[in-house]
Amino acid sequence: MNKEMVISSTIHETRVAILEDDQVVEVFIEREQSRGVVGNMYKGRVSKVLPGMQSAFVDLGLERDAFLYVTDVIDPTEESLEEDEDRIPEPVPDEEPLADALAAESEGAESEGADRTDAPEPEPDPAEGSTPAMAVAPDAPTAGATGAATSQAGSGGRRNGRERTPSTTKIEDLLKEGQEVVVQVVKEPLGTKGARITSHISLPGRFLVYMPTVNHIGVSRKIESREERRRVRALVQKFKDETGLPGGVIIRTAAVNRPEEDILSDLQYFQAVWTEVQRRRETQRSPAVLYREESLVAKLLRDFLTEQFTAIRIDDETEYQRVVALVGRIMPNMASRVKHYNKDYPIFEEYGVQGEIDKALRSKVWLKSGGYLVVNQTEALVAIDINTGRYVGKKTAGRLEDTIVKTNLEASKEIVRQMRLRDLGGIIVLDFIDMEDKKNRQKVFQAIEQELRRDRAPSKAVQVNDFGLVIITRKRVKSSLERLLTEPCPYCSGTGAIKASPTICYDILTEVKKVSADLDGYSLVLRVNPEVARAFREEGRGVFKELEATVGRAVTVRPDGQLHHEQFDLMAM
């Protein structure tokens, strides 16, 4: 599979598109005035403890208080996890795809002197109904339970682990209102919900993941060579011994065969960042930012860049120079694949990205065969309906099932692409076209599972019934593309419907009856939308007669194309 990264950068906004085999599959957007907060570390203050929900709200200085669940709080009795490798938590993601990437890494992270790395099942998220990826806690004056996370590989919906014993520690015993806590954001604010946070801090690098208070040195099981495992572990241990760097480290697969200076570069970076975090923690009053995540482009290059990328194209000269320097540091052999796009034509138009973004904001998605999808996002879930549309298949008798199967299979691939492109998360309900043959139903379900393996975000598909209904749960940490690029219609408030013209005629009649006593013999002039004026002349003719009877005089209707459909003015003349 050939991949490309297309970057459009301005002083106000940065947009990054990931292309796979010339198809746009993911889009990331970062605005300078509203940069995401996932990965940021804060010194916050507990504003409210909720014993009934075993959670707390924490003031981080953001628009809304953040949500902290009991299992995301450090337990002061848990000074280290050194004696129990099964409880090594996973790193905190900074973006949805990174969550799965790091989960896959730490899923197979073996602890020093241990051979098994089963990860326990996570506690449920009461705010979103999803499972957070967790990291270890900082050495902070906070309290909470040891975190563990879902281990879900990016190559599928596989879960690794055993059930975790629920924490018996109560939130009210760990946190008090007004208490200061050091936390990290794991989910962006969504809608009316504040950010989801954890006191289990992690700091991802290119080759390593740093966890400040865990004494383990874990190595990804994907690193199969024993010699290589010993080499990278020894490098990390030597650095810790010489510098006194606290905490633990997970060695990622990307560290395989990397020179010593690359590994040390990550460690030096961690040391500098954590030292600064500790300094700010001691000197700044809450709420305060202790650490801010890197820019969007730097994060994506750090976490996405592999040999599969054939080109990285950038339209801004300054950003191009920064990317060349960054790629030259982390993967020198790929520096030549960074290309400066210097045409006048917009880069997103040149590579078809803008067209895909525009399509992603519509509910209907056409398939090449002539079938189509209908995507409807609600507050609680996403519903996707599949229809054959113009596709009728072969006209010979007995081929209806073949037509349906082909449409469903084509839809399976497009559905997963749309999920990635639109950043759909939570519960996603797929209503496939009914299939009579059980083998065909299983074939379509397997196709969905196969496509989900290409999705870096943790997800799981469940076949609900024999009528084509499939439910997918997909982890989300940031707003969907629709919520990011659009806002609710000020007229329909997101319903997609406005009042019919005859309805507005009755509304006008009601309003006139309320003020008729104040007209005192004045004539009435109505200023309305042209469509409402037409309704008064046609289907609302009876309403208009009643209107004149109420006023006792002739009523003048003045169409005004500047007025919204539902807006009208009553003027006494």
C-alpha angles and dihedrals in degrees: 000000000000117000132193133187117213117193126193111187133183133159089261104040144012123206125188126188126192115210124196115192089343093307121118107236105160136025126191123191129189123181119200093226094047107033115172120260101210109124094021118128121220140185099224138176124230107244099178138006118211110198092179091059095032089232143099141216117234127198109227096166091261126127091267132026114260125243120242119186122205095249089054092061126092116248108220089215090062100078093162142352094222096120098050117051091178089070097057103130126219125253120267113254123230095199134019096257092045090055091065094041094054092040089056090050098048092039087074098034109131119206124232108281095005134106104192125068107177110160120214124237116266131244114258120260107240092195100053106009090237135110119256125219106237137206134189125282129258122239091262136140091260135105138219152113125299111266129229130175147208113274104214121161122224089231094068150334093288119141122203121200153047131275114280123229108247116247115257093198113109123225092231090059092053105040136035129191110269094024117137117233136180110226143164126220115241100171131035119237107273121202108309093347122100124230120292111236141184135195088216098100126201132172115203121209133180096269104010141037115219121213111185104210105030116096096205127110104206127189125202113252087224086075096082101174111096091204092053091047091052091046097054093040090052091050091053094045092049092052092048092050094048098043103029092235107178125220136031138293136214112208110219127216090252088071092071111125092350114148120255093254091060093054091045090049091061092046093049089050091052091049093051094046095047092047089053092046091053092047092051091045091058097043106036129074121231134293093048139137111245098177134007122206120245123266120285095256093048092050094049093048091047094051106026107036114113137146088268090076108094096182143010110201123195129181098198120077095210093048089045091058091048092050093048089053093046095046089045088057101045101031111010094178090064098051090099090060092066106100130191111224107211104167121121091231110092111264094226090054092047093057097036095249097125092053090053091049090051090050091048089061091060125081097224121070118186121218122217091246092058097262121115146205127228113208118196120181119201133174092260104034148345120254121200119188122195122209134178091226111171093352112103100160121211115353094223117111120269096027100107092100090052090052092050094047093049091050092048092049092049090046092052092063094044093046093059091046090052091048090056095040095047094037092234115182144166117040115357117188117201118199104196121189110272115266123195098202114079091209090058092050090051090046092056092045091052089049089056091049091048092052092047089062087070090057114092092203115090110257142158132200125211126189104222104185145343094266096079100269114144127174123206124190113203126182116241131189101166140040121281121255090254094055091045098051102032140047131206116279108258090219105043096026090224097308093111092227137091132193117285117246094249088052091055089050089058090046089055091049090052092050092048091052089054093054101030093103090059096052090081096193097319121137117247125233119192119204107197143154112280091246091057090047089054090050090055089055095047127019092006096052093112091051090052092053090051088049092056090046090054093050094040091222140071113286120218119214117203116189114218119186091197092068121090115246094256097040124096138165128215114208127183112213 
